[in-house]
Amino acid sequence: MATSTLNAPIAIIKVGGVAIGKMKNVRCTESFRLVPIAGIGQLHKDEMKVVDWSGSLNCSSWLVNLYAPMIPGSLNRQVNSIQDFENTLLLQEDGVQIDIMRKVALSTNAQGIIIPTLEVVASILGCFISREGWDLSEGQVSGRNCDFEYTTPFIFPQ
């Protein structure tokens, strides 16, 4: 199969197997902390070693429902008390899995209409929400923005 460009009209974000749709963008950043290694009595570095890794994800969506969480399972504000809200954040153990998928042609029917299917481009495991924001603007479609830290580096399937 020929490689094609992944573009927004065919990028689909799924959480727990459910498409959450209407995403404006998704940006993943992985950082590596390096430590210089030098011998006693040396000023120059002999080598650099990775000692820490971190992954973060930022995503934006169109604001469809102010009350529903943008990423199901990450944060729910429809609770009865501040204590329930705190428990929702404090007691997360696994985070959420975010699947980035693309629509590809599966087959063609007798009329020549392409029948699509979804294939996973990347799965990001153990995503924990670290920031959420939303905006309302005159004459604009409102938006929502979330930041996540994730625990497992993702690799792209071959």
Backbone torsions as a table, in degrees:
resi	resn	phi	psi	omega
1	MET	NA	136.3	179.8
2	ALA	-71.8	142.1	176.7
3	THR	-75.9	137.5	177.6
4	SER	-129.3	163.2	-178.9
5	THR	-73.6	133.2	174.4
6	LEU	-81.1	121.0	179.2
7	ASN	-128.3	165.5	-172.1
8	ALA	-56.1	-41.5	-177.3
9	PRO	-63.0	-19.7	179.3
10	ILE	-116.8	7.5	175.7
11	ALA	-86.7	129.0	-177.7
12	ILE	-126.0	132.6	179.6
13	ILE	-105.0	125.7	178.5
14	LYS	-120.5	141.8	173.8
15	VAL	-128.8	122.9	-177.9
16	GLY	59.7	32.5	179.0
17	GLY	80.3	0.9	-178.3
18	VAL	-109.6	126.1	176.2
19	ALA	-67.1	130.0	-178.6
20	ILE	-101.6	-9.1	167.1
21	GLY	47.5	172.8	177.1
22	LYS	54.6	34.3	177.6
23	MET	-79.4	139.7	174.6
24	LYS	-86.4	-43.1	178.7
25	ASN	-164.7	161.7	174.4
26	VAL	-137.4	129.5	179.0
27	ARG	-130.6	123.7	177.1
28	CYS	-107.9	138.1	178.3
29	THR	-132.9	128.0	175.3
30	GLU	-116.4	132.5	-177.0
31	SER	-119.2	146.0	-180.0
32	PHE	-126.1	128.9	177.2
33	ARG	-97.6	123.9	-179.4
34	LEU	-105.2	144.6	176.1
35	VAL	-121.1	129.7	178.2
36	PRO	-74.2	141.6	177.5
37	ILE	-114.6	123.3	178.2
38	ALA	-137.6	151.3	179.5
39	GLY	-81.0	165.1	177.1
40	ILE	-61.7	132.6	179.4
41	GLY	81.4	7.3	178.9
42	GLN	-108.4	143.9	173.9
43	LEU	-98.3	-27.4	-177.6
44	HIS	-89.1	156.7	-179.8
45	LYS	-83.6	133.3	173.7
46	ASP	-82.8	-36.9	-178.4
47	GLU	-160.9	170.1	176.6
48	MET	-122.9	134.1	179.2
49	LYS	-120.5	137.5	175.3
50	VAL	-77.5	127.3	-179.9
51	VAL	-120.3	-8.2	-178.2
52	ASP	-156.0	145.8	176.2
53	TRP	-132.5	143.6	172.9
54	SER	-145.0	149.1	178.9
55	GLY	-127.2	137.5	176.5
56	SER	-134.7	153.1	-177.8
57	LEU	-134.6	134.6	174.9
58	ASN	-122.4	134.0	177.7
59	CYS	-140.3	148.3	178.9
60	SER	-126.0	145.6	177.7
61	SER	-139.6	164.2	171.7
62	TRP	-73.6	140.6	-178.2
63	LEU	-80.5	109.1	-179.4
64	VAL	-101.1	-42.6	-177.7
65	ASN	-141.9	113.0	-178.0
66	LEU	-63.0	-28.8	-173.9
67	TYR	-85.5	-29.0	-177.8
68	ALA	-81.5	146.8	176.7
69	PRO	-66.5	144.1	178.5
70	MET	-65.7	-44.9	176.4
71	ILE	-110.0	108.9	-178.5
72	PRO	-54.2	134.6	179.2
73	GLY	90.0	-9.1	-177.1
74	SER	-93.1	-38.9	-177.5
75	LEU	-161.0	131.1	-179.9
76	ASN	-129.6	119.3	-179.4
77	ARG	-96.3	-2.6	177.6
78	GLN	-88.2	74.4	-178.3
79	VAL	-125.7	168.6	-176.5
80	ASN	-89.8	-17.6	-176.8
81	SER	-155.3	165.5	174.7
82	ILE	-61.0	-36.5	178.8
83	GLN	-61.1	-41.2	176.7
84	ASP	-62.8	-40.1	178.3
85	PHE	-62.8	-46.7	179.1
86	GLU	-61.4	-42.6	-180.0
87	ASN	-62.9	-37.8	178.6
88	THR	-59.5	-40.3	179.4
89	LEU	-78.6	-45.3	-173.4
90	LEU	-70.7	-31.4	-171.8
91	LEU	-99.0	11.9	173.8
92	GLN	-68.3	131.0	179.9
93	GLU	-113.9	-36.9	-174.6
94	ASP	-107.9	-14.4	-174.1
95	GLY	68.8	-162.6	179.0
96	VAL	-118.9	157.5	175.1
97	GLN	-103.1	129.0	178.4
98	ILE	-112.6	121.3	178.1
99	ASP	-104.1	127.7	174.0
100	ILE	-101.9	121.6	-173.3
101	MET	-123.7	161.4	173.4
102	ARG	-132.2	150.6	179.8
103	LYS	-87.8	129.4	178.6
104	VAL	-132.0	160.9	179.3
105	ALA	-75.0	128.2	176.6
106	LEU	-91.9	-49.4	-179.4
107	SER	-162.4	-177.3	177.1
108	THR	-126.7	135.7	179.6
109	ASN	-83.3	-178.2	-175.5
110	ALA	-61.6	-27.2	179.4
111	GLN	-87.0	1.7	-179.8
112	GLY	84.5	11.0	179.1
113	ILE	-84.8	130.6	-178.7
114	ILE	-74.0	132.5	175.9
115	ILE	-101.1	117.7	-175.6
116	PRO	-88.3	161.9	169.6
117	THR	-141.9	169.6	180.0
118	LEU	-108.7	140.3	172.7
119	GLU	-128.2	144.0	-177.7
120	VAL	-75.2	128.8	174.0
121	VAL	-91.8	-44.3	178.7
122	ALA	-155.6	145.0	171.8
123	SER	-117.7	129.7	-179.2
124	ILE	-113.8	115.3	-173.3
125	LEU	-97.8	153.8	172.5
126	GLY	62.5	47.9	179.1
127	CYS	-87.8	124.3	178.9
128	PHE	-117.3	129.0	-177.2
129	ILE	-67.7	135.3	178.5
130	SER	-123.3	-12.8	177.9
131	ARG	-161.7	143.2	175.1
132	GLU	-140.3	139.1	176.7
133	GLY	-147.2	160.5	176.4
134	TRP	-147.3	160.0	-179.5
135	ASP	-138.1	149.1	173.2
136	LEU	-124.9	126.9	-177.9
137	SER	-132.8	141.2	178.2
138	GLU	-61.7	129.0	175.9
139	GLY	72.0	15.8	-177.3
140	GLN	-129.0	159.9	170.3
141	VAL	-81.0	128.3	-176.4
142	SER	-72.6	158.4	-176.8
143	GLY	-133.0	170.3	179.6
144	ARG	-138.6	146.3	-176.3
145	ASN	-138.0	137.1	178.9
146	CYS	-134.1	144.1	170.6
147	ASP	-113.8	142.9	177.8
148	PHE	-131.8	150.9	165.7
149	GLU	-106.3	137.8	177.7
150	TYR	-123.3	153.2	-167.2
151	THR	-98.0	-15.9	-174.6
152	THR	-125.2	123.9	176.3
153	PRO	-59.6	141.6	178.6
154	PHE	-100.1	149.3	176.0
155	ILE	-123.7	156.5	-179.6
156	PHE	-94.1	127.6	177.8
157	PRO	-62.8	148.5	-179.7
158	GLN	-94.5	NA	NA
